[in-house]
Every structure is written in structure tokens, then in C-alpha cells.
């Protein structure tokens, strides 16, 4: 997000130039803005949330070159959503939805026509996940949730993309935060304070469940909120 105007923008890492993909005008003209942008797997599109300056966020997709965006989901009535990831095949977009009545859901949105499929409905209230990510094969979704409604400590779960099966990946009294799947797709990286400092850990994952115990990767990573891994 280019906070000079609130527009969605791309930064060219070679030239250092910024290019706005949307053109909403100044803050005086409009208080709308873009949030939570995510690249499609082929790098040709960007999914992003658009705050309507009233109550709600909508899901938009725009080409890397810019032009007119496509509104996939237009939420109203104080519904709030956040975009997290694309499926590896680029056909679905992973979002978290919180309805006006407090219902919280993991939802998949078709990247072509905006049709939705609910993967999971949560039984209790709580905060939105900091990170949710598809596995590299697109079969599962990893996410972290507070251990209790207002707890600071999180556990990490793995749910099948069709919602048919869910297992805990990391259940521990410590605060465990999902960071994502490394490029080889053979497990998850997560941050944990189980040793007294916030450290980086790796957990092998295969066939929809954890394989063995977490392995310490690096100590003292401090607070971290990665956008992804190269």
C-alpha cells in the first residue's frame, strides 16, 4: 500500500521505482485504501483487500500491469475479511471472514467468478489469524489460533482444503506462531518462545500430519511477520 494516497502499488526492486496500480485520488477525495495484497502464483495478478471507508473490506484482483480491477467479493453490513494466500494452482484465494454476528470462517474464493466455499466455521470468537498458508501441494491449509479466546499464546493447526479433516500441528503451552511453508514444502516454519526467547523452528509435515518433533533452526529472531519465502 502506498500510504501517500492509499493506492495499491508495486516497487521495482532493480530500479527502486514505485508504480501505483489503482488511482483513487488523494485522502481528501477518498478515504478508501488497499490492504493485504498477495501475488498470484504466476506473478501476473495481485489479490488485495479494499476498505470502502464506511464499514467493510472487499476482495479485488488486478493485473500486474494495472488497469481495471475485478471485484470478486463485495462484502456489506459490517462484514470484515482479510486475504491470506492463493492456492498453488491460482484458482482460489484464501480469506478469513468475520460476519456481523461474530461468525468467523476460513473461506476459499474462486479467482475467476468470486464463488465461495466455507472450509471451517469457528465455534468461539477471537482474533484473526496472523498467517494462513496453503501447503505447496494445495491439499492443506496451515494456520495459528489463540489457545483460548483472549490468550496471547497460539497453537498451529492443519486443515484439509475441503474442510474434511483437521489436526493440531503444534500444541504447546508456549506461544507458537506460524510463519509459512519453506519452498521445498516438506514442513512448516514457526516462531516459538518455548525456550524463553523467540526462536525459529521447523516441523516436518507429510500426508497431512506432523512427522516427528520440531527442530530448532535459529535463536533470537525477535518479532517477525514474513510476507513469504523465496
PyMOL commands that set and color helices and strands:
alter all, ss='L'
color gray80, all
select strands_A, chain A and resi 9-11+18-20+33-39+45-51+57-63+70-73+80-86+92-98+104-110+116-122+132-134+140-146+154-160+166-170+176-181+187-192+199-206+209-210+215-218
alter strands_A, ss='S'
color yellow, strands_A
deselect
rebuild
show_as cartoon
